[in-house]
């Protein structure tokens, strides 16, 4: 109880500092993480280790992706490429289906790609569609983020679901099959939530240019504008396929090349370079510190540092033993398929990482599958999915994904909690109820 109270106090201090006193989220998260460590009486060496591992880990894995994604987005915006893409999508699907389009795009792209990366890459399109269709920017980016999170936690080959299936000994093909079904079911209430509630949040997208000042002849062609987005995604998907256990491309030189260029940071670097071809007349000054690259770095820096500070808080929670506390208090309960869900839900909410929550929960549940009645081949699959469902929520201040969504869009913390965070709860509950019904039918 004392540990839970300290966690709540730390979270309250962070949120009050940000919301009430308008303290920058980076400082609030960073100081709040250190205060939490001190209140938990963590050794000073472990506090320092948590800071370096949390910040360094996320900057190394997500920071460069954010910067490259923002560079690509800046060139798409300022050349009018994002507007060209938005125009074409609106012609295909109509203005009333913008949110559904963004949600399905996020869902599809986040199957092979990390959810944060999908949001970063698709954000320029979400922004442009918001402007073109006159729909709240909150709705388009939250539709994108919730669609991305649904498949990220439930459909391999993202690391969390693959690791969970491996630990539990669940059939990967069945996890993919049922994961697709469960995650698509979860999108139904999410779409209603975005279309009826999030769309009412007043948030205007600020484009890098005024499209009315652009002449049509200055705009890049549609396929040229789409290339910087599609090429990185194609390369990442290709690398994901190459890494399947069956090694469909073999293990020769082609495999090595695909693995390299399909690494997200290399793929996004290629996408950023391709975006340099979009200006009608390319000038080297665009790549200078005072040009579009310089602007991109200024835009990306706050997002990167806030994301890093959120990761420090998450790492401090992990290293303080929150996982052991949650699991020791719940592992004796006999709740069948709901036990792995609740453990994953608690871990995700407490420490922020979907992948950590999934892998930790799977490691705890694997030895007790028999006593829980979850040791049949089919129930192992649904147990893996139940863990994924639990790890969807709650995405809040200690989750890097929360900060990517709010900082890229300019949402306030309150708006982020009432849209993105609440949406993850809806997705999580819908997924576990769907899984439970499926266990009654096919279990």
N, C-alpha and C positions, 0 to 999 in steps of 0.2 A: 504493500500500500504506500509506503514511504517513497519507493522508487517511482511509482505511478504519479504520486503527488508532485515530485520534483520535475518529472517530464512535463506535466500540465503547467506548472509554474514557469518553466523555461519557455514553453510554447506561448504562454500568455504574455510573458515579458517581450518576446520577439514581436508578436502581433500588435501589442499595445504601442511599442516603440515605432513600428512602421505606420500603423493606421492613425493613432491619436497624435503622436508627436512628429510625424512626418520624417523620421530618421531614415536614412538611406538603407534599403534592405540588406546591402552587403555588410554594413557596420552592425546592424541589428542581429543578423544571423551569426556573424563571426564572433561578436562579443557574447551573444546568447549561448553559443556552443561552448565557449570557454567557461562561462558561469555555470552551465549545466555540469561540466566536468568537475569543477571545483565543489559544487553542491553534492555531487555523487562521491566525493572524496577519492576521485581517481588519482593514481600516481601522476606527478607532474610530467614524468617521461612519457606516460601513455597519452596525456593531453597533447603534448607536442607532437607525438607520433600520429595522433588522430588528425591534427591540423595538416601535417605534411602529406599524409596518405589521402585524406579526404580531398583537399584542394588539388594536390598534385595528380591524384588519380583521375578526377573529373576533367581537369584542364588537359591532361594527356589524351583522354578518350573522347571528350565532347568539345573542349575549347576550340581546337583547330577546326572541327566540323562546323561549329557556330560561325567562326570567322569566314571560312570558305563559302558557307551557305549565304552569309550576309553579302559577301563580295558578288556572288552570282546574282543574288536578289537585287542588289544595287544597280548592276548593269542591265538586268531585265526591266527594272523600273525606269531608269533614266533614258533608256533607248526606246521605251514604249513597247518592249517585247512582252512584258506581262499583260499590257492592255490588249495586244494582239491575241494572246492566248485566251484572255478573258472573253473577248468578243466572240471568238470561235466557239468556246464552250457554251456561252449563253445562246448562241444560234442553235447548237445541237440539243441542249436540254431545256431551254426556256428559263426565264428568270425565277419562276416559282420552284424550281428544282435545284437551286444553287447549293443549299445546305446538304441535300441528299448527295449531290455530286461530290462535295468536299468530304463528306463522311465516308463514302464508298472509296474515294481515292486514298484517303488515309488508311482505310482498312486493307486495301489491296497492297499498297506500297510498304506497309509496316510488317507484312509477313516475312519478307527477306531482310528488311532494313530496320534498324533500331527506331523506336517510336520518335525519339527526340530528333533524329536525323531526318525522318519523313516530314515532321512539322517544319523544321528549318528549311528544307528544300522546297516545300510546297507553300510556304508562307507568302511569297510574292504573288502567287496565283490567288490565294485566299484573300489577300488584300485588294487585288485588282477586281476580283469578282464582287467584293463588297462595294467598291466604288461604282462599278458598272450597273449593278442590280439595285443599288441604294438600300442594301440590307446591312444591318449592324455588323461591323467588323468582328464583334464578339461572337456572333453566331457562326460566321464562316470559319474562324480559326478554332473555335471550340468544337464545331462539327468535325473538323480535320483532326484535332487532337484526340477526341473520344473514339473516332473510327480507328485511329492509329493504335491507341492503347488496347482496344478490344482484341485485335489480332496479335498484337505484340505479346500479350500474356497467355493467349490460348492456342495460337497456331504456330507450330514449328515452321521454318528452321531458326527462329530467333533463339538465343542461347538459353533463356529460362525454361521454356517448354521442352526443348531437347534434353537439357540436363535433368529436368524433373522426370521425364519419361525414362531416361537411362537409369536413374537412381531407383525408381520403382519397378523397373523391368517391364514397363508398359510397351505395347506394340506401337511403334512410331507412326506407322501408316494409319492405324485406327485413331491415334491422338490427333493427327492432321484432319482426318475425315470428320470426326465428331467435334473437333475444335472449330472447324469452319462453320458447322451447323450452329453450335452454341453461340459463337461470336456474332454470327449474322442475326440470330434471334435477339441478342442483346442490343443490336443496332436499332431495333424497332422502337422501344421506349426512348432510346437516346435521341432518335430523330424527332419524336414528338416533343421531348423536353427542349431540344434546341429550337424547334420551329415555333413553339408556343410560349416559351419562357426566355431563353437566352437571347432570342431575337429582339426582345424588348429592352435589353441593356444598351443604353446609349453609348456607342463607341464608334467614332469616325476614323476611317483609315486615312492616313496622310501619305499621299504618293510623293515620290521624289520629283515628279514633273506634273505639269498641268496638261492633260491630254488634249485639251482644246487648243493649245498653242502648237501642237505638233501637226505638221503636214503629213498627209497619208504617205507621200513618197519618202518621208524620213523613217517611217516605221519598218522594222525588219520583217521578212516573210514569216509566216506562221511556223513552218517546220524549222526554220533557222532559230526562231525564238524558243521553240520547244526542245531543241537539241541539247542545250546545257543542262536541262532537267532530266531528259530521258536517258542520255548516255551514262551518267553516273549510276542511275537506278538499274539500267540494263547490266552494267558491269558488276554491280554488287550482287544482283540476282544470279548472274552467271557464276560468280565465285561461290555463292551459296550452293548452287547445284553441283559444282565441281567438288565441294567438300562433303557431299553425301557419302555415307559409308561404302556404297557400291562403286564410288569413283567413276562416274559415267564418262569422264574425259581422260581416264587413265591417271598416271602419276609422273608423266614425262615433262618435257620442257613447256608444253602448252599449259599444263596444269599449274606449273610454277608461275608462268606469266599471268594467267587468269587470276590466281590467288593474289598476286601483287597489285595489278591494276584494279581488281575488285575490292581491295581493302578500302573502306569508306573514305579515309582521308585522301588516298590517291585518286579515287573515283571522283570525289568532290573537287579536288584540285584540277582534274581534267575538265570538269564541268565549268569551273571558274574560268579557266583558260579559254574554253569554247565561247563563254559569254563575252570575251574581249572582241570577238568577231562581229558583235551585234551593232555597234555604232556605224552609222552610214559612212563616216570618215573617222578612222581610228587615229588618235594622236597619243604619243608616248606620255604626255603630261597627265593623261587619265590615270596612269599607273603611279603617279607621284604621291608624295605625302599630302599635297594640297589638292589632288585630283580625286577621282571616285574611289580609288583604293584607300586614300587617307580618310575619306568620309566613312567608308565601310568599317575601318578599324575603330573609329570613334563611335559608330553605332554598335559594333559588336562588343566592345570592351565592357560596358556595364552588364550586358547579358552574361558574358563569360565569368566576370568576377562574382556576380550574384549567384550564378549557378554553382561556382566553386565554393562559396560560403555556405550554400545549402548543403553541399556535399560534406563539408566539414562537420556540420551539425548532425547529419546522418551517420557519419563515421564515428562521431563521439558517442552517439546512442548505441551503435553496434559494439564499440569497444567497452562500453560501460556494463555490458552483460544483459541488455534488455531482452535479447533473444532467449537467453537461458531463463530469465524470469517468466517470460510469456509461455514458453514451452513447458516448464516445470509445473506451472499452475494449471495447464490445460491438458497435459498428456495422459492423465489418469481418467479423463472423462470419456464416456462411451457413447459418442454421438454419431457413429457411422460416418457417412460421407460428409457430414457437416463439420467434423472435427478438423480435418486438413484445411477446409475452407476458413474456419475461424482462426486457426493458428496463422495461416498465411495473411489473413486480413489484419490481424493484430500486429504481425511483424512488419507488414508494408506500412501501416499507419504509424508505427513507432519509429522506424528507421529510414523509410523513404525509397529504398531500392526494390523494384519489382523482382529483379533477378535474384537478389540476396534472399528475399522473402520466399521465393519458390524453391531455391536450392536448400535453404535451411529447413523449411517445412518438409520437403521430400525426404531429407536425411533423418528427420525425427519420425516420420510416419512409416518409412520402409520397414523397420524392425517389428512394428505392431500391426501390419496389414492383416495378419491372421486373426488376432483377437478382435479387431474391428470389423471382421467379415468382409474385408476389401481385397482378399488375396486371389480372387478369380481373375482370369485374363481380362474380362470385360470391365470388372470393377477397378482393376489397376489403371485402366485407361481413364475411367471417370474420376478416379482419385487424382490423377495428374491434372485433369481439367478443373476439378474442384480447387486444387491448389492455385491454378492459374486464375480462377475466378476470384479467390480471396486476395490475391496479390494485385488485383486491379485497383483496390481502394484501401485507404483514402489517400489520394494524391494531393498533398498540401505543401506547407512551407518547407518541409525537409526533403522534398522530391525535386530533382533537377528539372523534370518535365514540367512541373508547375511553374517554375521560374522562366523556362523557355517560352511557354505560352503567354504568361503575363507580361514579360519584359519585351518580347517581340511585338506584341500587340498594343502595349501601353495600358493594359487593364490595371485597375487598382487591385490591391490584395482582396478586398471585399468582393469585387466583381469576379475575381478568379475563384474564390471560394464558392460563390453562389452559382458559378457556371461549370468550370472545369472540375473542381473538387466534388461538387454534388453529382455531376454527371458520372464520375467514376464509381460513386456509391450505387447509382441506378444500374450501371453496367454490371457491377459485381453481384448485386442481389438478383438481377434478372438472370445472369449466367448460372448461379448456383441453383436457383429454382428450376431452370431448364434442365440442368444436369440431374437433379433429384427426380424429376418427372421421367427423364430418359432411363434412369436406373430402374424405375418401376416397370417400364415397358420392355427394355431389352437387357436389363442387368442380370 
